[in-house]
Amino acid sequence: MLTTASVPDRDKVTYWNNAVSRTLVPMTVAPRDDGPFDGRIATYRLGYLQVSTMEADAERFTRTPALIARSSEALVAVGLQVSGTATFIQDGRRAKVVAGDLVVYDTTRPYSFDYPRRFATHVFQLPRHVLGVADSDIRQVTGSAISTGDGFGAMLHPFLATLAASTDGYPPAIADRLAGNVVDLFATLIAERSHPGGTNPDTARSHLLMRVRNHINQNLGDPDLSPESIARTHRISVRYLHRLFQGEGTTVGRLIQQRRLEECGRELARRGRTTPTVSAVAQRWGFVSPAHFSRAFRGAYGVSPREWHNLRTTQDGALPTAVTSLPGGVPKTAADARGAGRQAAGLPPFRG
């Protein structure tokens, strides 16, 4: 709890400005009245979610580009007006906020709150990247007041009010789970407001999924390609990234390995004057350990990378011994062996 109660009158405004900027994000605070200023702000953490309750005299908050440049982290905030009113401005839109209303704002773009008289509000802040919502969707929601009289807002209001009042500590596992639930609720709120009537939320998901797949294909050679790096690049949480792939029949990690193995198999099958080494091919497509690559390749295709290369490039019918002993019976001829090897490797039979 930070309060101006014990601060000398001449220092109250400076103290309050610093308290708000440290607790939330850097802002300019200007009281609207000339008398002694009174304000208090209480904050606690719930995993990566910060929950703050602020009560103060009439004032104006302004978040300018210069102040934004001082911030190291992109945050999205949801405010729940408890008492009093406010005029909220962001992205060229102005909204009158009354008790019970919700507002969504992005701390990476300028905004202001003007409170004409004493007020109280709850503020929920979370890192922008964990939300898993397109920037275009957030921009459609900012600068407007969301009523909690009906719709999804009516369901969200009591939950947020209870959460703001629950200042008792939670075990880390419970806190993280609660924070994850809040993220899902905020993402749903933004989706509902940015796609009225439920129009095309799946389209946005499909576009994001396509961008993720393209990113994977373009960065297969990067050994640091991982769910964490992909989520960071697309400004979404790892949790939301995994949710994107729930209906795809695979996981992000498996897709990365599958695509790397496909490219390795394609390169090892090329005929040419120079034969690339297995370790060179593996490294070129993001495998750090040749031994791990060989195990993964054999698990996927039933033959080793070298055997695969020989099967795809041999001209004279000669096959390594390991291939002639593949499951499915002992081949009688070299042609039979080639066919058995291709079948085990997941390739169509030879033609002609």
N, C-alpha and C positions, 0 to 999 in steps of 0.2 A: 504494500500500500504506500503510495506517494501522495502526500497532501500538503496543501499550503497553510494548514491550520497553525503551525508553530513557526511559520516564516514571517519575518518582519514585513509590514505592508509594502515598503518601498522595494522589496525583493521578490514579492509574490509572483509578478508577471514573468520575470526572468526565470525564476525557479520552475514555474509551471511550463513555460516554453521548453525548457530543457527536459523536464520530466516526460512530457508528451512525446518529444522527439526521440528520447532514448527508449521509451516503452513501445511506441508504435513505429513510426518512420519520421525522419527529419521533416518538420513542418514549421511554418510561421504561425504563431498564435497571437491574435490581437483582440483583447477584451473590448466589448462594445460599451461598457460603462466606465465612468471615471472613479468610482468608489473602490474600496479594497476588494481584491479578487479572491474568490474561494473556489477551489477545485480539488478533486481527489481521483486517483486512478489506481485500480487494483488489477493485478495480472498474475496468471499462472500458466504453466505449460502442460500440454497434453500431447506427449510425443512431439511431432513436428508442428502441432497446432498451438497457437498462442491465443488465449482467451482473456480479454480485458474488459473491465467495466469502468466507465468514466462518468462522473457527475461534476458539473461545473456551472459557473455563471455564464451569462451571455458572452459569446465570443465568436471569432471567425478563424477557421483553420485554412491555410493555403499551402498546397504542395506544388512548388515551382520546378521548372526544368533544372535550375541550379541546385536545388535541394535533392532532386532525383539523382543527379550525378554523384552525390555523396553517398548514396546507398549502394551496398555491395550485393544485395539479393533482390530478385524480383518476387513480389508478393501479390497475392490476391486477397482482398478483405471482404467480409460480409458484415455489415452493421445492422443491428436490431435496435430501433428507436424505442426506448423504454418510456420516456416522458419528454415533454416539450416538443418543439418542431425544429425543422432545419430546411434550408435550401441547399441542395446538393447539385454540383455542376461537374460534369466530366464529358469529354468527347463531344463538346458542342451542345450538350443537352442539359436542361435545367429541370429539377424535380422538387416538388414540395413534399417533405417527409414528415409524417405525423406518427404519433405513438402507435406502435405495433407494426410499422412498415419495415421492410428489409431494403437494403441497398447493397449493390455489388460494385466494387471499384478495384482498379488495377493500379498499384503503387508506382508502376513504371511510366505512367502518363499523368500530366497535371490534373489536379482536381481541387475543389474547395467545399467546405461545409460552413454555412452561416447559421448560427444559433441565435435568434433574437432575444431569447430569455433563458433562464436556467433550464438545464436539460440533464437527461441521463441516457446512456446508450451502452450496448454491449458491442464489442468489436472482436471478430474472429479472423485471425490472420494465418495464412498458410503459404508455403513456397509455391510459386506459380507452376513449377515443373511437376508437382505431384498431382495437380488437378486433372490433367489429361483432357483438357478442353481446348478446342481451336481458338486462336486469338480472335478470329472473326466473330465467333459466338459470344465471347466475353464483351467485345465492343458493342454488340447489339443490346446488351443488358445494362451496361454502365450508364450513368446519367438518368436513371429512372427509379421511381419508388415502386416496390413490389408489395402489394397488399397481402396481409396474412388473414384476411377475412374469409377467403375461400381458396379452393384449389390446393396445390402442393404447399403453398405458403402457410395455409392453415394447419397443415400437418407438421411443418417444420418449426413454427413458432414455439410451441410448448417444449419441444425437445431442446432448442437452443437456449431458451430461458432457464430451463432446469440445468443444462450444462454450465451456463455462466454462473449459476448459484452454487455449483458443486465445486468448491475450492479445496476440498479434502484431496490429499494425494492418492493417486492410483498406482498399483504396481506397474512397472514398465510394459509388460505384455498387455495388460488391460488398457493402458493409456494409448499404446500404439493401435490397438484394435478400435478403440473409440475414435481416434483421429482418422483412421481409415474409413470408418462409417460416416464421419462428418464430410470427408472428401467426396464420397459417393453421393451424399445428399446434396452438396453444393453443386456437383457436376450435373445432377438431375435437375436442380433448380434452374441452372443456366440453360440446359438443353430445352426445358419446357418453355422458358421465356424467349429463347432465340429461334425456336422452331414451333411457333404456335400451332396447336392442333396436332402436334406430333409429326409435322411434315419433314420428311427426309432426314431424321437423325441417323438412319442407317447409311445414307449417302455420304455423310461426313465421315462416318466410321470407315466406309469402304475406301474413300479417298486417302485417309490416313494410313490404312492398312497397305494400300498400293504404294504410298510413299516409303513406308518402312521396308517393304519387299524390294523396291528399287534401290534403297540405300544399302541393303544387305548385298545385293548383286554387284553394286559399284564398289564395295569395300571388302570383298572376300579376302583380298590379299593382306589386309591389315590384321596382324595377330591379336590386336587389342579389340577387335570387333566383338561385342558382347551385348547381352540385354541391357546392361547398365549404360554402355556408351550409346546404344541406339536410343534409349529413353532420354538420355541427356541431350542428344542432338535434336530430337523432335519435341523437347520441352514437355515431356509427359513422365509420369511415374513408371517405375519398373512394374509395379502392380497393374497399372492400366495397360501397359504393353502386353503383359501376359493375358489379360482379359480380351484384348483384341484377337488373340490367336486361339481362344477357346473353341471356336467353331471351325477352325482350319484343319483339324486332324493332325496337328503337330505342335511342337513348342518352338519358341524362338531359337533356343540353343540347337535343337535338332535340325531346324531349317538351315541354320548357318552351316552346320557340319554336312548336311546333305548336299547343299549347293557347292561347298568346297570339294567334296568327293566327286561330284559330277564334273566339275571343271578339271580336276586332276585326272579323272578317267578319260576325258576328252583329249587332254594334252598327251597323256601317255599312249593314246591310240594313234597319234599322228605318225605317218611314215615320213622319213627324211634322212638326209645324209648323216646328221648327228642325232644321237639318241640322248635325250635329257636324263640325268640321273634321277632316281626316285626321290632322293632327298631334296634336290633342287626344285622339282615340281611341287613337292609338299610345302616347301618354304615359300614358293611363289604364291601359293593359294592360302597362306595364313596358318599352316600347321607348324608349330614350333618344334615339336618332337617327331623325328622320323619314325621312331618306334610306335608312338601313338597313332600316327597316320597309317602305318601298315596294319595295325590291329583294326582300326576303324574301317579301312578299305576292305580288308578280308571279311569283316563282319557284315558289310553292306553288300558285297559282290561275290563272296564265296571263294575268291582267289586273291593272291597277293598282288600288289601293284606291278611287280616284275612279271608275274605270270600273265596278268592282264595285258601288259605291253606286248609280250610274245604272242599271245593269242590274237591280238588285233593287227599285228604287223608281220607275222610270219608269212613267207611266200612258198616255202617248200614243204609244208606239212609237218615239220619237226616241232614237237611240243616238249616242254620240260616234263620230267617224270611226275612232279607233283600234280600237274594238270591231268595226266592220264589216269591218276588214281582218284579223281573226284567222285563224289557219291553218285550212285545211279547205275552201278554195274561197271565191269571192266570193258573198255572199248576194244573192238577187234582190229580196227585200222586207225591210221593217223587221222583220216577224215572223221571217223567216229569220235576220236578223242577231241578234235576241234569242236565238233558239235556238242559234246558233253561239257567242254570247258565254257563254250558260249552260253549254254543253257544255265550252268551254275553261276555265270557272271551276269545273268539277267539280260542277255542279248538275244535278238532274234536269230534263227538258224541261218547258216550260209545259204545263199541262193545259187542255183545252177549246179 
